[in-house]
Amino acid sequence: IYRQQLGKQHPKVADSLSGLAALYMGQGKLSEAEPLHEEALRIYRQRLGEQHPKVADSLSGLAALYMGQGILLAALPLYREALRIRRQQLGEQHPKVTESQRVLASLQ
């Protein structure tokens, strides 16, 4: 419905794609979740800019998917980029920064 009403590139479409990807991940349907995460990330980057917090959230979601697939080398740079964006946009004391730091520390 969002695609029809708002257009394919609207951030609300990306929100829906991210939500559906998270649902698929929760069900263990990683191959179905991956293209949804990738499309959401592309939309956020194009429409909101590279430094937007939703880009960081999307990067973290895609990184989590890669971790679920056992692809640590693909996940790490995404987690690092998400942390960099969150620090810059949200500040060191924000809970999402802390969460990003925790995840990265657990992987290294």
C-alpha positions as CSV (number, residue, x, y, z in Angstrom):
1,I,0.0,0.0,0.0
2,Y,2.8,2.4,0.9
3,R,4.5,1.8,-2.5
4,Q,1.2,2.6,-4.3
5,Q,0.4,5.7,-2.2
6,L,3.9,7.2,-1.5
7,G,6.1,5.7,-4.2
8,K,8.7,3.0,-4.2
9,Q,11.5,5.1,-2.8
10,H,9.6,6.6,0.2
11,P,11.2,6.0,3.7
12,K,7.9,4.5,4.9
13,V,8.4,1.8,2.3
14,A,11.9,1.2,3.7
15,D,10.4,1.0,7.2
16,S,8.0,-1.7,6.1
17,L,10.7,-3.6,4.3
18,S,12.9,-3.5,7.4
19,G,10.0,-4.7,9.6
20,L,9.3,-7.6,7.2
21,A,13.0,-8.5,7.0
22,A,13.1,-8.6,10.8
23,L,10.1,-10.9,10.9
24,Y,11.7,-13.2,8.3
25,M,14.9,-13.3,10.3
26,G,12.9,-14.2,13.5
27,Q,11.5,-17.1,11.5
28,G,14.9,-18.2,10.3
29,K,14.1,-17.2,6.7
30,L,17.4,-15.4,6.1
31,S,17.4,-15.7,2.4
32,E,14.1,-14.0,2.2
33,A,15.2,-11.3,4.6
34,E,18.4,-10.3,2.9
35,P,17.0,-8.6,-0.2
36,L,14.5,-6.7,1.9
37,H,17.3,-5.4,4.2
38,E,19.3,-4.4,1.2
39,E,16.5,-2.6,-0.5
40,A,15.6,-0.8,2.7
41,L,19.2,0.3,3.2
42,R,19.3,1.6,-0.4
43,I,16.2,3.6,0.0
44,Y,17.3,5.1,3.3
45,R,20.7,6.1,1.9
46,Q,19.1,7.7,-1.2
47,R,16.2,9.5,0.5
48,L,17.6,10.3,4.0
49,G,21.4,10.5,3.4
50,E,24.4,8.4,4.3
51,Q,24.5,9.8,7.9
52,H,20.9,9.3,8.9
53,P,20.3,7.1,12.0
54,K,17.9,4.9,10.0
55,V,20.8,4.1,7.8
56,A,22.7,2.9,10.9
57,D,19.7,0.8,12.0
58,S,19.5,-0.7,8.6
59,L,23.2,-1.5,8.5
60,S,22.9,-3.2,11.9
61,G,20.0,-5.3,10.7
62,L,21.9,-6.4,7.6
63,A,24.9,-7.1,9.7
64,A,22.8,-9.3,12.1
65,L,21.5,-11.2,9.1
66,Y,25.1,-11.8,7.9
67,M,26.0,-13.0,11.4
68,G,23.0,-15.4,11.2
69,Q,24.5,-16.7,8.0
70,G,27.9,-17.1,9.6
71,I,29.5,-14.4,7.5
72,L,31.5,-12.4,10.1
73,L,33.7,-10.7,7.5
74,A,30.6,-9.1,5.9
75,A,29.0,-8.2,9.2
76,L,31.9,-6.4,10.9
77,P,32.3,-3.5,8.5
78,L,28.5,-2.9,8.6
79,Y,28.5,-2.9,12.4
80,R,31.5,-0.5,12.4
81,E,29.8,1.9,10.0
82,A,26.6,1.8,12.0
83,L,28.5,2.7,15.2
84,R,30.3,5.5,13.4
85,I,27.0,7.0,12.2
86,R,25.4,6.6,15.6
87,R,28.2,8.3,17.4
88,Q,28.2,11.2,15.0
89,Q,24.4,11.6,14.9
90,L,23.2,10.5,18.3
91,G,26.2,11.1,20.6
92,E,28.3,8.8,22.8
93,Q,25.6,8.5,25.6
94,H,22.8,7.2,23.3
95,P,21.6,3.6,24.0
96,K,22.1,2.7,20.4
97,V,25.7,3.7,20.5
98,T,26.1,1.5,23.6
99,E,24.4,-1.4,21.9
100,S,26.6,-1.1,18.8
101,Q,29.7,-1.1,21.0
102,R,28.5,-4.1,22.9
103,V,27.8,-6.1,19.7
104,L,31.2,-5.2,18.2
105,A,33.0,-6.1,21.4
106,S,31.4,-9.5,21.4
107,L,32.6,-10.1,17.9
108,Q,36.2,-9.1,18.3
